[in-house]
Amino acid sequence: MQSRMKSPALTLPGAMDALLALSKSVGHGELPRQVLELTNLRASQINGCSVCVEMHARSLKKMGEADERIFATAAWRESPYYTEAERAALALAEAVTRLADRPHPVPDDVWNEAARHYSQAALAALVLSLGVVNMWNRLNAATQQMSGPWTAQHV
């Protein structure tokens, strides 16, 4: 497999800077970094973005995350490795990523459970982060960006 083109974020002037600035702002939102990475990993798994799956798995590993938690992210509901707060964030990640899969894209019960565990600033960071990772997933999937050496060097 080969990429269809260079990443659109690297092709248009200013695009990468804008995406990186938005991603950086998420770090100010009181959400634990591991939760951000777990939810980004889950969204990327759903969207089939190999670059982002590898990148977020590597980031989690670098942060000291246990292999079991990284490997089981795709099956978090059936896995004992996540806290209630992490489960709420993962459920929200799935709802935000699969907007077209149900009549009410983000059901109140999913939102309310996340809001029970996280502050408004943390929720803002989570929703923004999910928007950004879903955009990256779409850019990478559309242009068939390849994981591998580049991803390993940049995490």
ABEGO torsion letter per residue (X at the ends): XBBABBBAAAABBGAAAAAAAAAAAAAAAGBBAAAAAAAAAAAAAAAGBAAAAAAAAAAAAAAGBBAAAAAAAAAAAABAABBAAAAAAAAAAAAAABAAABABABBAAAAAAAAAABBAAAAAAAAAAAAAAAAAAAAAAAAGBBBEAAAAAAX
